[in-house]
Amino acid sequence: MKLRQFVCSAWMALICVPGAGLVWADSPEQTAGPEIRGVIISQIVAFASDDAEAAWQYASEDIQQQFGSPDAFMGMVRSR
């Protein structure tokens, strides 16, 4: 249930918050916003599908080094 709450919260933050930098680019310098949003949404879909391997692929190198494996990473996500 916690994973579902996380996914719903993340989705709402990305989609429903007007002016969020990841959703709407306010200038040409922010054109990476839609690309970043796509990565985040893909990771949220992986979380919602309980696909540890896919979610892991979207994690940063720092996160991958911190948790060491897809299972440890998903364990952290599930515990939040």
KADABEL-V533009 format. One record per residue. N is the residue number from 1. RES is the residue in three letters. PHI is phi in degrees with one decimal (NA if undefined). OMEGA is omega in radians with two decimals (none if undefined). Layout:
N	RES	PHI	OMEGA
N	RES	PHI	OMEGA
This chain:
1	MET	NA	3.14
2	LYS	-62.3	3.12
3	LEU	-63.0	3.12
4	ARG	-62.0	3.11
5	GLN	-63.5	3.11
6	PHE	-61.2	-3.11
7	VAL	-61.3	3.14
8	CYS	-63.7	3.13
9	SER	-64.3	-3.14
10	ALA	-64.0	-3.14
11	TRP	-61.8	-3.13
12	MET	-63.9	3.14
13	ALA	-63.6	-3.11
14	LEU	-75.5	-2.99
15	ILE	-95.0	-2.93
16	CYS	-103.2	-3.13
17	VAL	-94.2	-3.13
18	PRO	-59.1	3.08
19	GLY	80.5	3.11
20	ALA	-62.7	-3.04
21	GLY	-59.0	-3.12
22	LEU	-79.8	-3.06
23	VAL	-100.7	-3.08
24	TRP	-119.6	3.08
25	ALA	-84.4	-3.13
26	ASP	-90.5	-3.11
27	SER	-153.3	3.12
28	PRO	-58.5	3.13
29	GLU	-67.1	-3.10
30	GLN	-102.1	-3.07
31	THR	-65.8	3.08
32	ALA	-72.3	-3.10
33	GLY	-51.2	-3.14
34	PRO	-62.1	3.10
35	GLU	-67.0	3.12
36	ILE	-64.0	3.12
37	ARG	-58.8	3.12
38	GLY	-61.0	3.10
39	VAL	-64.4	-3.12
40	ILE	-64.0	3.13
41	ILE	-63.2	3.11
42	SER	-62.8	3.11
43	GLN	-68.9	3.10
44	ILE	-62.4	3.09
45	VAL	-60.6	3.11
46	ALA	-63.1	3.08
47	PHE	-60.2	-3.10
48	ALA	-63.1	3.13
49	SER	-87.9	-3.10
50	ASP	58.0	-3.12
51	ASP	-100.6	-3.07
52	ALA	-60.1	-3.11
53	GLU	-62.6	-3.14
54	ALA	-66.9	3.13
55	ALA	-60.6	3.13
56	TRP	-61.9	-3.12
57	GLN	-63.8	3.14
58	TYR	-89.7	3.14
59	ALA	-73.6	3.12
60	SER	-68.1	3.09
61	GLU	-58.8	3.13
62	ASP	-60.1	3.13
63	ILE	-65.5	3.13
64	GLN	-61.8	3.10
65	GLN	-67.5	-3.12
66	GLN	-65.9	-3.05
67	PHE	-98.8	3.00
68	GLY	81.8	-3.12
69	SER	-156.3	3.09
70	PRO	-59.3	-3.12
71	ASP	-66.5	3.11
72	ALA	-65.7	3.12
73	PHE	-62.3	3.13
74	MET	-66.3	3.07
75	GLY	-60.3	3.09
76	MET	-65.1	-3.13
77	VAL	-61.7	-3.13
78	ARG	-65.2	-3.08
79	SER	-80.5	-3.10
80	ARG	-86.9	none
